Amino acid sequence: MTERASTRCLLFADVAGGVRLAVKLGEAEAGYAVERCLNRMSRCAEAYSASGLELRSDVLVAHFPDADSALLAAREMRERVRALPPMSGIKLVLRAGVVPDPEGEDMEEDPEKLAARLVESHNPDTIAVSENLSPLLSPSMRRLLGRLDESSSAVPFPVLELGEAPPPTPAELRLDALQAQKQLRVSFRGQIWLIDAAHPTLLFGRETGNDIVVSDPRVSRQHARIELRAGLFYLADSSTNGTYLLEEGSAEHCVKREEFALSEKGHIGCGFSVADNMLDAVAFAID
């Protein structure tokens, strides 16, 4: 959550089709049509807290406080430009590029130039996004991105495209924010693991490939896991002997070949009762 909030993003968008329109209708009429697009685009940018907003002939440049806002603004800009009717059979369309714009960091190339290169190297009506923007997005927004064909691109880094699916609802974004803030602290034999939005799964079992390795013959090789999903932490058992769960204020019970939503605090026994072997029990607590 902190990373997404602290990294600004830059949007570079232009209106394609103005030159063809000028040839057909004259520069004055074409200029008026492009200006109408830019006005719609600037209102979208302002609605998503843009700063440093600049309009230059057929180009809009704006900075946004976070990646979600930049992509939501770009998507709405595209929809508003699409809604304008064609003039003399010529349709004006938006093309945009979005890149991270970290403050106070030295970059090999200016963010605006990078975003402009994204625009120039891809088809009109495309919102191109540099791949390093993806980790800065909420999970709901990240699901809207797809990979662009790199064969026709002159940009020397991976590029994603903002697709046509509907944007996340306010409820989905609130859930993302809640999930990004939640942490489950897991401890075993003096070591501590954190389960959160960045590391949503923790595996434990007898096999060495697990995050937590419990050396007990009653423990299956891949015994169980804890997952963060939709703001809740789930204990999911996949073992032979089941997973014993002792939560604060509740009686111990066995979770076997099913999953169970964890409460605030407790202990987990892999194939054995927590009361019988507290030394090898896995402790957890929601921060």
Phi, psi and chi 1 to 4 in degrees:
 res  aa     phi    psi   chi1   chi2   chi3   chi4
   1 MET       -  -43.9 -175.0   68.7  177.8      -
   2 THR   -62.7  -41.0  -56.1      -      -      -
   3 GLU   -63.1  -41.7 -173.8 -177.9   19.8      -
   4 ARG   -65.4  -37.6  -70.4 -156.9  -61.4  -91.9
   5 ALA   -72.9  -28.1      -      -      -      -
   6 SER   -92.7   -9.4   63.2      -      -      -
   7 THR  -107.4  113.4  -57.4      -      -      -
   8 ARG   -75.6  165.1  -60.6 -166.7  -47.1  161.6
   9 CYS  -131.6  151.5  -65.7      -      -      -
  10 LEU  -115.5  133.9 -177.5  136.0      -      -
  11 LEU  -114.4  126.4  167.2   67.5      -      -
  12 PHE  -117.8  120.0 -176.8  100.0      -      -
  13 ALA  -133.3  141.1      -      -      -      -
  14 ASP  -131.8  166.2   74.1    3.6      -      -
  15 VAL  -104.8  115.0 -179.8      -      -      -
  16 ALA   -92.1  143.9      -      -      -      -
  17 GLY   110.4   -8.7      -      -      -      -
  18 GLY   -65.1  -35.3      -      -      -      -
  19 VAL   -66.6  -45.4  174.2      -      -      -
  20 ARG   -61.7  -38.7  -71.5  176.1   58.1 -142.6
  21 LEU   -67.1  -36.7 -157.8   57.7      -      -
  22 ALA   -65.2  -37.3      -      -      -      -
  23 VAL   -64.1  -37.0  171.1      -      -      -
  24 LYS   -85.8  -39.5 -164.3  161.2 -170.8  177.9
  25 LEU  -113.0  -12.3  -62.6 -179.9      -      -
  26 GLY   101.4  155.9      -      -      -      -
  27 GLU   -65.3  -35.4  -69.6 -171.2    6.1      -
  28 ALA   -64.1  -48.6      -      -      -      -
  29 GLU   -66.8  -41.5  -76.9  -63.5  -42.7      -
  30 ALA   -63.9  -41.4      -      -      -      -
  31 GLY   -61.6  -38.5      -      -      -      -
  32 TYR   -65.5  -42.1  170.7   73.2      -      -
  33 ALA   -64.7  -43.6      -      -      -      -
  34 VAL   -65.5  -40.3  170.6      -      -      -
  35 GLU   -61.1  -38.7 -176.7 -178.8    1.2      -
  36 ARG   -62.6  -40.8 -170.8  165.7   48.6  162.1
  37 CYS   -61.9  -47.2  -72.0      -      -      -
  38 LEU   -62.7  -36.8  -70.3  173.7      -      -
  39 ASN   -63.2  -42.7  -73.2  -21.6      -      -
  40 ARG   -63.6  -42.2  -70.9 -170.2  173.0 -155.8
  41 MET   -64.7  -41.2  -68.0  157.4   59.4      -
  42 SER   -66.9  -35.5   63.7      -      -      -
  43 ARG   -64.8  -37.9  -73.9 -164.6  -67.2  -88.9
  44 CYS   -62.4  -44.9  -66.6      -      -      -
  45 ALA   -61.0  -44.4      -      -      -      -
  46 GLU   -63.6  -35.1  -70.1  165.2   -4.5      -
  47 ALA   -64.9  -23.6      -      -      -      -
  48 TYR  -108.9   31.1  -70.7   95.9      -      -
  49 SER    63.8   38.6  -54.9      -      -      -
  50 ALA   -68.0  150.5      -      -      -      -
  51 SER  -130.6  162.5   62.3      -      -      -
  52 GLY    58.1   35.5      -      -      -      -
  53 LEU   -70.7  127.6 -179.8   60.4      -      -
  54 GLU  -129.7  137.2  -67.8 -176.1   49.9      -
  55 LEU  -115.8  126.3  -58.7  178.6      -      -
  56 ARG  -134.7  106.3  -45.7  169.4 -169.7  160.4
  57 SER    48.6  -91.9  107.7      -      -      -
  58 ASP  -116.9   23.8   59.0   -5.3      -      -
  59 VAL  -125.9  141.5  168.1      -      -      -
  60 LEU  -120.5  134.5  175.9  146.2      -      -
  61 VAL  -126.8  132.0 -179.7      -      -      -
  62 ALA  -150.1  149.6      -      -      -      -
  63 HIS  -104.8  144.0  -60.0  -94.9      -      -
  64 PHE  -126.1  151.7  -69.4   87.5      -      -
  65 PRO   -70.9  -18.9   24.9  -33.8      -      -
  66 ASP  -158.1  168.2   57.3   78.6      -      -
  67 ALA   -68.0  -40.1      -      -      -      -
  68 ASP   -58.2  -46.3  -82.3   20.2      -      -
  69 SER   -61.8  -40.0  -63.0      -      -      -
  70 ALA   -63.1  -44.5      -      -      -      -
  71 LEU   -73.3  -36.3  -69.2 -160.8      -      -
  72 LEU   -63.9  -40.0  -73.2  168.9      -      -
  73 ALA   -65.2  -44.3      -      -      -      -
  74 ALA   -61.3  -41.9      -      -      -      -
  75 ARG   -63.7  -43.4 -172.1 -175.3 -175.0  -78.1
  76 GLU   -68.3  -36.3 -169.8  167.5  -31.5      -
  77 MET   -58.2  -47.2  -72.8  178.9 -166.7      -
  78 ARG   -60.3  -41.8  179.6  166.9   63.4 -177.5
  79 GLU   -65.9  -39.0  -66.5  -55.0  -51.0      -
  80 ARG   -71.3  -35.9  -68.1 -157.9 -179.0 -167.0
  81 VAL   -70.7  -39.2  171.9      -      -      -
  82 ARG   -60.3  -32.2  -78.4  175.9  175.3  174.4
  83 ALA   -71.7  -16.3      -      -      -      -
  84 LEU   -72.6  136.7  -70.2  168.9      -      -
  85 PRO   -72.3  154.2   25.7  -33.3      -      -
  86 PRO   -63.8  153.5  -16.4   29.0      -      -
  87 MET  -116.3  119.1  -62.7 -179.0   66.1      -
  88 SER    52.9   38.2  -63.2      -      -      -
  89 GLY    81.1    1.0      -      -      -      -
  90 ILE  -107.0  126.9  -63.3  174.5      -      -
  91 LYS  -105.0  126.3 -171.9   90.6  170.3   80.8
  92 LEU   -80.8  138.1  -64.7  177.9      -      -
  93 VAL  -133.5  157.1  -65.6      -      -      -
  94 LEU   -97.1  145.1  172.4  137.4      -      -
  95 ARG  -134.2  139.9   53.9 -176.0 -176.1  177.4
  96 ALA  -142.4  154.7      -      -      -      -
  97 GLY  -132.1  136.4      -      -      -      -
  98 VAL  -127.2  130.2 -173.6      -      -      -
  99 VAL  -137.3  156.2  -62.1      -      -      -
 100 PRO   -63.9  149.4  -17.9   30.5      -      -
 101 ASP  -134.9   67.8 -177.4   20.9      -      -
 102 PRO   -66.5  132.8   22.9  -30.5      -      -
 103 GLU   -79.7  142.2  -63.7 -178.6  -80.0      -
 104 GLY    73.5   16.9      -      -      -      -
 105 GLU  -119.7  140.4  -68.0 -172.9   19.2      -
 106 ASP   -77.2  130.7  -65.8  -31.0      -      -
 107 MET  -123.8  147.7  -61.9 -176.0   66.6      -
 108 GLU   -65.6  -32.2  -67.5 -176.9    6.3      -
 109 GLU  -134.8  143.2 -169.5  166.5   -8.4      -
 110 ASP   -58.9  134.4  178.6   77.2      -      -
 111 PRO   -56.0  -37.3  -26.4   34.3      -      -
 112 GLU   -64.8  -39.1 -176.2  179.0  -34.9      -
 113 LYS   -66.5  -38.2  -69.0 -179.3  179.9  177.6
 114 LEU   -63.8  -44.5  -75.0  174.2      -      -
 115 ALA   -64.3  -39.4      -      -      -      -
 116 ALA   -64.3  -36.5      -      -      -      -
 117 ARG   -66.5  -36.1  -72.0  172.5   65.5 -170.2
 118 LEU   -60.1  -42.9  -76.1  178.5      -      -
 119 VAL   -64.9  -45.7  167.0      -      -      -
 120 GLU   -70.0  -25.0  -67.6  165.1    0.3      -
 121 SER   -97.5    2.6   62.2      -      -      -
 122 HIS  -131.2  165.8  -67.8   95.0      -      -
 123 ASN   -66.8  153.3  -65.7  -30.6      -      -
 124 PRO   -59.6  158.7  -24.4   34.0      -      -
 125 ASP    68.9   21.0 -149.7   32.6      -      -
 126 THR  -113.4  137.9  -62.1      -      -      -
 127 ILE  -109.7  101.4  -61.3  173.1      -      -
 128 ALA   -92.1  139.5      -      -      -      -
 129 VAL  -132.2  129.3 -179.1      -      -      -
 130 SER   -67.5  140.9   62.7      -      -      -
 131 GLU   -61.5  -28.6 -170.7  176.1   54.6      -
 132 ASN   -72.3   -2.8   59.3   -8.7      -      -
 133 LEU   -80.4  -24.9 -168.0   80.6      -      -
 134 SER   -56.0  -45.2  179.4      -      -      -
 135 PRO   -64.9  -16.9  -19.3   31.8      -      -
 136 LEU   -85.6   -7.8  -51.3  178.3      -      -
 137 LEU   -89.1  155.7  -68.7  164.5      -      -
 138 SER   -68.8  155.3   64.6      -      -      -
 139 PRO   -55.3  -37.8  -27.2   35.1      -      -
 140 SER   -63.8  -40.3  -65.6      -      -      -
 141 MET   -73.5  -35.7  -73.8  -60.2  -60.6      -
 142 ARG   -61.9  -31.6 -160.9  176.7  -58.1  134.0
 143 ARG   -67.5  -15.6  -73.7 -167.3  -72.9  -89.2
 144 LEU   -83.3   -8.5  -57.9 -177.1      -      -
 145 LEU   -90.8  141.6  -62.9  177.9      -      -
 146 GLY  -133.6  161.4      -      -      -      -
 147 ARG   -81.8  133.3 -169.7  163.4  -63.8  -79.1
 148 LEU   -83.8  154.7  -92.9  169.9      -      -
 149 ASP   -67.4  118.1  179.2   16.8      -      -
 150 GLU   -87.2   -8.0  -63.1  178.1   27.3      -
 151 SER   -65.6  -29.4   60.4      -      -      -
 152 SER  -100.8    8.0   59.8      -      -      -
 153 SER   -96.4  139.4  174.7      -      -      -
 154 ALA   -95.7    4.8      -      -      -      -
 155 VAL   -88.9  127.4 -178.3      -      -      -
 156 PRO   -85.2   36.0   32.5  -35.0      -      -
 157 PHE  -150.2  158.7   52.1   79.7      -      -
 158 PRO   -61.5  141.1  -20.6   31.5      -      -
 159 VAL  -126.5  137.5 -178.3      -      -      -
 160 LEU  -111.9  165.4  -55.3  173.1      -      -
 161 GLU  -127.2  137.2  178.6 -177.2   13.7      -
 162 LEU   -77.2  116.8 -179.0   62.9      -      -
 163 GLY   -78.8 -168.7      -      -      -      -
 164 GLU   -95.9   -4.8  -58.1  -74.2  -14.0      -
 165 ALA   -63.0  151.6      -      -      -      -
 166 PRO   -59.5  146.5  -20.3   31.0      -      -
 167 PRO   -69.0  161.2   27.0  -34.5      -      -
 168 PRO   -63.5  148.2   20.2  -30.7      -      -
 169 THR   -75.3  161.9   64.3      -      -      -
 170 PRO   -55.4  -35.5  -28.1   35.6      -      -
 171 ALA   -64.8  -40.5      -      -      -      -
 172 GLU   -65.7  -39.4  -71.4  173.1  -36.9      -
 173 LEU   -67.9  -37.5  -68.5  175.0      -      -
 174 ARG   -64.9  -38.7  -76.0 -165.1  -62.7  -88.4
 175 LEU   -64.9  -40.9 -176.7   59.8      -      -
 176 ASP   -59.4  -44.2  -76.3  -18.9      -      -
 177 ALA   -64.1  -41.1      -      -      -      -
 178 LEU   -63.5  -44.3  173.9   64.6      -      -
 179 GLN   -65.5  -36.2 -174.2  155.5  -35.2      -
 180 ALA   -66.2  -25.9      -      -      -      -
 181 GLN   -88.7  -20.1  -68.0  172.8  -26.0      -
 182 LYS   -80.3  142.2  -64.0 -164.5   78.2  170.5
 183 GLN  -138.9  140.3  -76.3 -172.3  -30.2      -
 184 LEU  -114.6  122.5 -176.6   73.3      -      -
 185 ARG   -93.9  122.1 -173.8  177.9  -62.1  -88.7
 186 VAL  -116.8  133.3  179.6      -      -      -
 187 SER  -131.5  144.7   57.5      -      -      -
 188 PHE  -155.2  119.3  177.5   70.2      -      -
 189 ARG    50.3   45.8  -69.1 -179.3  173.3 -106.1
 190 GLY    86.5   -7.3      -      -      -      -
 191 GLN  -100.4  152.1  -73.3 -172.6  -88.8      -
 192 ILE  -128.3  136.5  -66.8  174.7      -      -
 193 TRP  -123.6  147.8  -65.3  -99.8      -      -
 194 LEU  -114.8  129.6  -71.8  179.1      -      -
 195 ILE  -104.4  120.6  -56.2  175.7      -      -
 196 ASP  -151.1 -168.4   53.6   21.8      -      -
 197 ALA   -61.6  -33.4      -      -      -      -
 198 ALA   -76.6  -30.9      -      -      -      -
 199 HIS  -132.7   79.2  -55.1   91.7      -      -
 200 PRO   -82.2   -2.0   29.0  -33.0      -      -
 201 THR  -135.1  138.3  -55.3      -      -      -
 202 LEU  -130.7  126.3 -173.1   74.5      -      -
 203 LEU  -105.0  141.0  -54.6  175.0      -      -
 204 PHE  -141.7  149.1   39.5   96.8      -      -
 205 GLY   172.5 -169.8      -      -      -      -
 206 ARG   -82.9  -24.0 -161.0  174.8   68.2 -115.5
 207 GLU   -75.7  146.3 -150.5  168.2   52.9      -
 208 THR   -68.1  -17.0   56.1      -      -      -
 209 GLY   -75.6   -8.1      -      -      -      -
 210 ASN   -75.3  158.0  -68.4  -74.8      -      -
 211 ASP   -65.5  -46.5  -60.8  -60.1      -      -
 212 ILE  -111.9  121.5  -63.1  177.4      -      -
 213 VAL  -105.3  118.8  178.2      -      -      -
 214 VAL  -110.8  112.8 -175.1      -      -      -
 215 SER   -89.7   85.4  -59.7      -      -      -
 216 ASP  -145.8  134.9 -173.9  -65.9      -      -
 217 PRO   -61.3  -20.0   18.0  -30.0      -      -
 218 ARG   -81.1   -7.7  -67.2  166.8  -68.7 -177.3
 219 VAL   -91.0  131.0 -178.9      -      -      -
 220 SER   -73.9  160.3  -62.9      -      -      -
 221 ARG   -59.0  -45.5  -73.7  177.4  -61.8  175.4
 222 GLN  -121.0   89.2  -63.2  173.1  -20.6      -
 223 HIS   -81.1  -53.9 -164.5   96.0      -      -
 224 ALA  -160.8  175.6      -      -      -      -
 225 ARG  -149.0  158.9   67.0 -172.8 -176.8  -82.2
 226 ILE  -116.4  131.8  -60.3  175.5      -      -
 227 GLU  -127.1  143.4  -69.9 -178.2   -7.6      -
 228 LEU   -96.4  117.3  171.8   58.7      -      -
 229 ARG  -141.0  129.8  -63.9 -160.4  -45.1  -90.2
 230 ALA    52.0   38.6      -      -      -      -
 231 GLY    82.5    1.9      -      -      -      -
 232 LEU  -122.2  151.0  -64.8  173.5      -      -
 233 PHE  -100.8  124.7  -64.3   96.6      -      -
 234 TYR  -113.0  136.1  -69.6   91.3      -      -
 235 LEU   -95.3  120.7  170.8   65.9      -      -
 236 ALA  -117.5  121.6      -      -      -      -
 237 ASP   -95.9  138.8  175.2   80.3      -      -
 238 SER  -135.8   28.9   55.7      -      -      -
 239 SER  -102.4  178.2   70.4      -      -      -
 240 THR   -84.9  -41.4  -58.6      -      -      -
 241 ASN   -98.3   -2.6  -63.8  -38.6      -      -
 242 GLY    85.0  168.3      -      -      -      -
 243 THR  -120.9  124.5  -58.3      -      -      -
 244 TYR   -91.3  132.7  -72.0   77.7      -      -
 245 LEU  -122.0  119.4  177.7   61.5      -      -
 246 LEU  -117.9  104.2  177.4   60.2      -      -
 247 GLU  -100.7  149.7  -63.2 -178.2  -63.2      -
 248 GLU   -59.0  125.5 -162.5  170.4   77.4      -
 249 GLY    86.0    4.0      -      -      -      -
 250 SER  -132.2  159.1  -58.3      -      -      -
 251 ALA   -76.5  151.8      -      -      -      -
 252 GLU   -68.2  140.7 -175.4  179.6   53.9      -
 253 HIS  -143.5  163.0   66.3  -78.6      -      -
 254 CYS  -103.0  128.8 -177.3      -      -      -
 255 VAL  -101.1  118.0  178.7      -      -      -
 256 LYS  -133.2  120.0 -170.0  167.0 -176.2  178.9
 257 ARG    54.0   36.5  -59.6  -72.7  175.7  170.6
 258 GLU  -151.8 -177.7   58.5 -178.9  -15.1      -
 259 GLU  -127.0  158.1   59.5 -178.8   37.4      -
 260 PHE  -145.5  133.6 -170.4   86.7      -      -
 261 ALA   -75.2  127.7      -      -      -      -
 262 LEU   -80.2  148.4  -62.0  175.5      -      -
 263 SER   -90.9 -156.3   62.7      -      -      -
 264 GLU   -70.6  -35.1  -64.9  -69.2  -39.5      -
 265 LYS  -158.0  146.7 -168.1  174.5 -176.4 -179.9
 266 GLY   171.4 -166.3      -      -      -      -
 267 HIS  -134.0  153.0  -70.2   80.9      -      -
 268 ILE  -126.0  132.2  -65.3  168.2      -      -
 269 GLY  -114.1  124.0      -      -      -      -
 270 CYS   -87.6   93.8  -61.8      -      -      -
 271 GLY    84.8    1.8      -      -      -      -
 272 PHE  -146.0  157.0   50.9   81.6      -      -
 273 SER   -68.9  139.3  168.1      -      -      -
 274 VAL   -60.5  -38.7  172.6      -      -      -
 275 ALA   -64.4  -29.3      -      -      -      -
 276 ASP   -80.3  -25.1  -68.9  -16.7      -      -
 277 ASN  -150.5   69.4 -172.2    1.9      -      -
 278 MET   -64.4  -27.2 -179.4   61.1   80.1      -
 279 LEU   -60.3  -39.0 -179.8   64.6      -      -
 280 ASP   -99.8   14.7  -74.4  -30.9      -      -
 281 ALA   -81.1  145.3      -      -      -      -
 282 VAL   -96.3  123.2  176.1      -      -      -
 283 ALA   -94.9  148.0      -      -      -      -
 284 PHE  -143.4  154.3   67.0   87.4      -      -
 285 ALA  -157.4  135.7      -      -      -      -
 286 ILE   -82.2  125.7  -65.7  177.7      -      -
 287 ASP   -75.1      -  -72.7  -14.3      -      -
